[in-house]
Amino acid sequence: MFESTKIVKGVDTEKLFEIIKKYSKENIECTSHTFFRLSEKQRKIFTCEELRKILLGNQAFLAGIQHNGNYALFYKYKEKNLKIIVHINNRKIKIVTFYFIEGWQIPEI
């Protein structure tokens, strides 16, 4: 299982941000899996709209492609490290999941 989520290749964050910005808010979707790690209280704070704002308004400081083809994006968000996993195709970006991580969990790509 973990092999499929392993980052196999780094991605230029500037180029990836330019690609993401080409998508409209309506074409960035959350899935049923997006919020599964969160409590009900956290789900009221971290909405799909907030995640869209992060993706469209901020360039990740690190990004990579996972073995399963999804992108792992790393952001600084309110002085924390936020990891967002997305699947990008030619029509939509699907936010697979997200979670906060500690500094030691940021991979070297």
N, C-alpha and C positions, 0 to 999 in steps of 0.2 A: 504494500500500500504506500509506504513512504517513498519508495522509489519513483512512483508516478508524480509526486509533488516536489521532487528534487529539482533544483534549478540547474539546468544543463548549459545555459548560455546567457551571458549578460546582454543587455539591450541599452542602446544610447537613449538616455532619458529625455533628452531634448527632442529627438526625432519622434519618440513615442508620444510625448506630450502634444506635438503637432498633429499626430494622427488622431489622438483622443479628442482634441478640440474640434475636429471636423464632424463629430457626431453631435446631434441635437440632444437635449435633455430627454426627449421622448424616446430616443434610440438607445438610452442607457437604462437597463432594466435590472431589478433585483430579482432573485429567484427564491423559491421556497427554502432553499438552503442558506441564503445570505445571512439570516439572523438567528440561525439555530443555536449558536453559542451564547446568545444573550438572554438575560432575564427580562421579564415584562417591563420592569422599570427602565432598563437600558434600551429597550426597543422604542420607548417614547423619546429618548434622547437621540439615538442614532437611527435616523430614518433613511429611507432610500434617497430622499431629496438631499439630505446632508451629504451622503456619499457621492451623489452626482456633482454637488458643488465642489467637493474635494477633487474629484477626477478632472473636472472642467476648469477649475480655477488654480490648480497647483501642479507644478512639475514635481514628480517623484525624485527623491535624492538617489534612489537606486532602483533598478528594475532588471528582471530576468525572465526567461522563458523556462517553464517547468517541463519535465519529461512528458507530461500529459497534454502539452500544448497551451496551457493557460499561462497567463502572465502574472508574476508576483511583483507588485508595486509597493515601494516603501516610502512613506511620507512622515514628515514631522507634523504632528497635529496637537495643538495645545500642549506643547512641551513634552509630548510622548511620541513613541515610535508606533506608527500604524502600518500594518501590512494588509493590503487589499489584493485579493485574487480575482482576476477578471478573465473572461473568455471573449476574445475579439474576433468578429467575422466581418464580412463586407457590409452588413446591414445594421448590426447591433453590437453593443457591448453588454455583456451579462456579468453582473457582480456576483461571483460565486460565493465568496465569504470575505470576512475581514476580522481582524483582531489586533489588539495592542500587544506589542512584544517588548522585551527588555533589550538593552543595547547589545548584550552578548549573543542575542538570537539573530542579529542582522548578519546575513551571510557575507562572505568575501567572494565576490564574483570576478 
